[in-house]
């Protein structure tokens, strides 16, 4: 068995060792990337595809890497073949399956069902013939020809074939030049300035398969480079960012003594997509609860982390713990409700990280549970000042540092209260709702600077803040209702 991405890690939340997975359509593209990613994390994977030759080629490649991958032929359009596939998987994995990933695109079939005459292309004629046989039996007007769309010459030949098939009339594309223009137009509408790649998808799928993602369920996660947040007419207020080298992540280099640095989660990884080594991070509210966990997680992945909190003693205790583990962590006092202290914080960060910051985690927040009529002006000012204004201002202050790093990431810690109404949480929910919308705007505006922005919206989490709120009348019952209605039945 080859060394996997997680074979050196003690934290099993980041390992798929001992897990089993089935990935359909896994001999190419997204499916291929997902199967390989899962195997690299230690999972035993079974793949399926319509073409046995493609399967054999993939298995030979993966077996040479020491991955535990098997495969069998299956056309997922066939009910009988699907049943045989599951029987094979049950036999291979002793009746147990942890991960099921289904990859299939049926755009051609959907168009044909609406009466369109469709021409398909693929690199393998055998795959085309199998599809055409199935679709022709259903009476669809679908033709096909072999084409590697990465080849300009083959794209031009494809267009000629299509022109001949459709008597020179084509509603969508008329030339290979227009294909190029279409791709360019699509890239322009994506804030980060490029189309997605299979590895972009496989990384997220691998994460969702890990124990680290065990509390994520029922979510629709868009992975589109920010396309969904584009302006209504499909244009952007600013030009897309200059492209970065795919495997070279610019970061703020922090000098450190390798002998003192503890073994990090990514120290043994060859795939830098799963490493924060050399990166710098600021985590607000980093001495307890979610902020503490985030700071430690980032440090374990190799990042140099600066935390802030209101209490110096709490900061010192955390830094002592992390120093004993060999983590690169620093900290300073800051009440994020104070604009002056926020400015001082960012000056400290700029000094420590040599004017560059890769990651900003806006975590610090507060909550207050009251009925709408009981909230005062001071309550509103405190909640919005802490939960929204501080995040907004810190982003403004951090922008030059994030931009200078060439690889900026902003993560806001919001709440499901910003997505759904809960009793006694009107102003808290409004502040988090504002944060959710701000994330979309800042992601769109700052994409040109190679800065990404995303929000994590947790439900109830076991923290000191929740313990405090649970003492308020009515809140404990609301939390109990949430737990009872949650599919995973826990906070």
Secondary structure, DSSP 8 states (H G I E B T S, - for coil): ----TTTT-S-GGG--TT-EEEEES-SSHHHHHHHHHHHHTT-EEEEEES-HHHHHHHHHHHHHTT--EEEEE--TT-HHHHHHHHHHHHHHTTT--SEEE-----HHHHHHHTT--EEEEES-HHHHHHHHHHHHHTT--EEEEE--TT-HHHHHHHHHHHHHHTTT--SS--SHHHHHHHHHHHHHHSTTSS---HHHHHHHHHHHHSGGGTT--S-----STTGGGS-TTS--SS-------TT----------TTTS---TTTT-S-GGG--TT-EEEEETTTSHHHHHHHHHHHHTT-EEEEEES-HHHHHHHHHHHHHTT--EEEEE--TT-HHHHHHHHHHHHHHTTT--SEEEE---------GGG--HHHHHHHHIIIIIHHHHHHHHHHHHHHHHT-EEEEEE--GGGTS--TT-HHHHHHHHHHHHHHHHHHHHHGGGTEEEEEE---S--SHHHHHHTTSTTHHHHHHHHHHHSTT---
